[in-house]
Amino acid sequence: MNSEPATPLLDTVKTPDDLRKLAPSQLRQLSDELRAEMMAVTSVQVSAWSN
């Protein structure tokens, strides 16, 4: 099972200039993807610490 969230828009952002190229309508999707990625990473780290 793959626990990593799908982040197709976030995966395209490599530099600050990539962020500037996004349409304002894409920013909500980007923030949702970033939030999901952060939650996935921190939940794995917390699980590792609790063992």
N, C-alpha and C positions, 0 to 999 in steps of 0.2 A: 504494500500500500504506500502510495506517495503522499506524504503529509505536507509537501510544499504547495502553497496556494498558486493558482494560475495568475501570472502577472505580465501579460503580454505588453501592456503599455510601459510599465516600469522597466521591463527588460530592454526597451529601446532607448532609455535615458542613460547616457554615459558621461555627459558633460553638462555644465550649466547652459550652454547654447542649445542643447537638446530640449531643455525645459522651456526655453524662450520660444521654441518653434511650435510648442503645443498650442492648440486652440483652447480658449477659455472653457469651452464645453468639455474638454478632456481632463480638466484639472480635478474634477470630482472623482472620476474613475482612477486617476493617478493616486489621489489621496487614499481611496479605498484599497487599492493594491498595496500601497506602502504600509498602511495600517495592518493589513492581513499578513504581509511579510514580516513585520516587526513582531506581531503576535506569535507567528509560527516559530521564529527564532528564539524569542524569550521563553516560550513554553518548553522548548527542547532544553534550553539551558537550565531552567528551573527544575525540570525532571531529572536532569543529570546531577544537580546539586542535592536533591532530596534522596538519592539512593545511597 
